[in-house]
């Protein structure tokens, strides 16, 4: 019997993005059992109307639910009612290729022993054919256009990340790789799909076995924007002894929304505090990992310093620098004190709107 899945989309104040992504979710060649939009918009009526319109011709239940803001909160609310074996968590700006979930779910089907806890799709470099830059799409979502700066970042980021990995190892990648090695090799049957083990999953293209992610939950301490909540969830699945798998044949394009949701100081502080907190939550805080984390954060702050020519850049640098003072306390906190330590620093430095 095929593995079943449902889809949860958390959204806030981005009806134009949802108008592009939701029809693609409903039109998958392997459709979900259900789709739920968990909406924290200031005015939920545009999204509710879109969902109601699309639900008329859908082959599965499609629902809209309002909630308080917070990405982890919204995802947890959605999870509470899911009965499917697997849950997909695309962002509201994730554009799925028509067969994306057919390929992703094939991994779960082949994993008869249940060793796979999550599957990540591949990030496509271009949008699905016929989705963007057509008159119909322009009429449906006139205000939603990807910034030129986001396009440039997408082009250069791959080369930059490869260089960073050699000179300044990312602690998330190192911890995830160690956990994966302890779990062991992936099932041989997955090789036919070109599958590979991965150390974490990014939020706009991740899925989990529902029972595992419901037991773990998304960490609501990380707040509304919740930077690295996807990595925190991923590393938690690895901690539980289940593999994370990349499915290269399953493709999703991230059509990043054009607005920022936080000021520069908050963004800078989140990048530092949240990274230290997520590392500490894994329990992998030996001296070598702490040194790696501090070195990586120092490198990121140096990056921010080189980009501190705009007001946003200067604010980001100031926020990151202030947060760096709290990293040692967070990384060395006892498990029973970790949440309180992080939340104390967060209350001082992170102010989301």
Secondary structure by P-SEA (a helix, b strand, c coil): ccccbbbbbbbcccaaaaaacaaaaaaccccccbbbbbcccccaaaaaaaaaaaacccccccbbbbbcccaaaaaaaaaccccccbbbbbcccbbbccaaaaaaaccccccccccccbbbbbbbccccccccccaaaaaacccbbbbaaaaaaaaaaaaaaaaaaaccccaaaaaaaaaaaaaccccccccccbbbbbccccccccccaaaaaaaacccccccccccaaaaaaaaaaaaabbbbbbbccbbbbccccccccccaaaaaaaacaaaaaaaaaaccccaaaaaaaaaaaaaaaaaaaaacccaaaaaaaaaaaaaccaaaaaaaccccaaaaaaaaaaaaccccc
